[in-house]
Amino acid sequence: MLFFAYAMPLNKDENKKFDNTPSGYDNNVPEDVEIVEEEEEKNPRDTIKKLREALKASQKERQEYLEGWQRMKADAVNARRQEEEWRSEFVKFAEEKLVLRLLPVLESFNLATGNKGAWEALPKDWRLGMEHIYRELVTALSEHGLSEISPNPGDPFDPKFQTSVGTVVALDKELDHTVAEVVQKGYSLNDKVLKPARVSIAEFSVKEK
């Protein structure tokens, strides 16, 4: 006797027991993905070309960012340098203003001590005290960049640092147009002339027989 087995249809729940497909997997692959893959397989040169163009664009963008950063860094360095120069100029201006206020005091000391006979006739203790104050003043001003302009007789006349207040006849031709006498000292501050020295100039003249 023959027996026949009939396959009974499974319901949905039983169907899932035999479904080994991972959860979340979609069997319906988009057609456009398949088309792209097929095109890449068929045209690898186009794919390489696109990759090269993308790499070139990326390198260009990177270079632009680098140049922009370098410009910003250079601007920051220049701004810092300009600020330092401005501060230096401000300090020089402040020092110049201070020295100009004290310069007449220094010249008054020089004028008072210029006449040695009258100066030495004063009481010694008083003179020593005034001379000490004078040295302290000169030292303080020197520390701020003040220098005397006091040429020696026979030095060439230099209009940058000296101004002529008269002439003196010179019998020696080598002394022509040189400093004959310093009438009043001049002063410079950090190589800038505040007040030129006042001098008389020697002029050569042939002595008549």
DASULHU-V615168 format. One record per backbone hydrogen bond with DSSP energy under -0.5 kcal/mol. NH is the residue of the N-H (numbers start at 1). CO is the residue of the C=O. E is the energy in kcal/mol with one decimal. If there is no record, write none. Layout:
# DASULHU-V615168
nh | co | e
NH | CO | E
NH | CO | E
This chain:
# DASULHU-V615168
nh | co | e
6 | 4 | -0.5
8 | 6 | -0.6
15 | 11 | -2.0
16 | 12 | -1.6
17 | 13 | -0.8
18 | 14 | -0.7
18 | 15 | -0.9
19 | 16 | -1.3
20 | 18 | -0.8
25 | 22 | -1.5
27 | 25 | -0.6
29 | 27 | -1.4
34 | 30 | -1.4
35 | 31 | -2.1
36 | 32 | -2.5
37 | 33 | -2.6
38 | 34 | -2.3
39 | 35 | -2.6
40 | 36 | -2.7
41 | 37 | -2.3
42 | 38 | -2.2
43 | 39 | -3.1
47 | 43 | -1.5
48 | 44 | -2.4
49 | 45 | -2.3
50 | 46 | -2.3
51 | 47 | -2.2
52 | 48 | -2.4
53 | 49 | -2.3
54 | 50 | -2.3
55 | 51 | -2.4
56 | 52 | -2.6
57 | 53 | -2.4
58 | 54 | -2.1
59 | 55 | -2.5
60 | 56 | -2.3
61 | 57 | -2.2
62 | 58 | -2.4
63 | 59 | -2.3
64 | 60 | -2.1
65 | 61 | -2.2
66 | 62 | -2.3
67 | 63 | -2.7
68 | 64 | -2.3
69 | 65 | -2.2
70 | 66 | -2.3
71 | 67 | -2.3
72 | 68 | -2.1
73 | 69 | -2.3
74 | 70 | -2.5
75 | 71 | -2.6
76 | 72 | -2.1
77 | 73 | -2.2
78 | 74 | -2.6
79 | 75 | -2.5
80 | 76 | -2.2
81 | 77 | -2.4
82 | 78 | -2.7
83 | 79 | -2.1
84 | 80 | -2.1
85 | 81 | -2.4
86 | 82 | -2.4
87 | 83 | -2.3
88 | 84 | -2.3
89 | 85 | -2.5
90 | 86 | -2.3
91 | 87 | -2.3
92 | 88 | -2.4
93 | 89 | -2.4
94 | 90 | -2.4
95 | 91 | -2.6
96 | 92 | -2.7
97 | 93 | -2.3
98 | 94 | -2.1
99 | 95 | -2.8
100 | 96 | -2.4
101 | 97 | -1.3
102 | 98 | -1.5
103 | 99 | -1.9
104 | 100 | -0.6
106 | 102 | -1.9
107 | 103 | -2.4
108 | 104 | -1.8
109 | 105 | -1.8
110 | 106 | -2.1
111 | 107 | -2.4
112 | 108 | -2.3
113 | 109 | -2.3
114 | 110 | -0.9
115 | 111 | -0.6
116 | 114 | -1.3
119 | 115 | -2.5
120 | 116 | -2.9
121 | 117 | -0.9
122 | 119 | -1.3
127 | 123 | -2.3
128 | 124 | -2.8
129 | 125 | -1.9
130 | 126 | -2.2
131 | 127 | -2.6
132 | 128 | -1.8
133 | 129 | -1.9
134 | 130 | -2.3
135 | 131 | -2.3
136 | 132 | -2.2
137 | 133 | -2.2
138 | 134 | -2.5
139 | 135 | -2.5
140 | 136 | -2.2
141 | 137 | -2.3
142 | 138 | -2.3
143 | 139 | -2.0
144 | 140 | -0.7
144 | 141 | -0.6
145 | 142 | -1.9
146 | 141 | -2.2
147 | 188 | -2.8
149 | 186 | -3.4
150 | 148 | -0.6
154 | 179 | -3.0
155 | 152 | -2.3
157 | 177 | -1.6
159 | 157 | -0.5
161 | 158 | -1.4
162 | 158 | -1.8
163 | 197 | -3.0
165 | 199 | -2.8
166 | 199 | -0.6
168 | 201 | -3.0
170 | 203 | -3.5
173 | 171 | -0.5
175 | 172 | -1.3
176 | 173 | -1.5
177 | 202 | -2.8
178 | 175 | -1.2
178 | 202 | -0.6
179 | 155 | -2.9
180 | 200 | -3.1
181 | 200 | -1.3
183 | 181 | -0.8
183 | 198 | -2.2
184 | 198 | -1.9
186 | 149 | -2.8
187 | 195 | -2.6
188 | 147 | -2.5
189 | 192 | -3.4
190 | 145 | -2.3
190 | 188 | -0.5
192 | 189 | -1.4
193 | 191 | -0.5
194 | 187 | -2.1
194 | 192 | -0.5
195 | 187 | -2.4
197 | 161 | -2.5
198 | 184 | -2.3
199 | 163 | -2.5
199 | 197 | -0.6
200 | 181 | -2.5
201 | 166 | -2.7
202 | 178 | -3.0
203 | 168 | -3.0
205 | 170 | -2.4
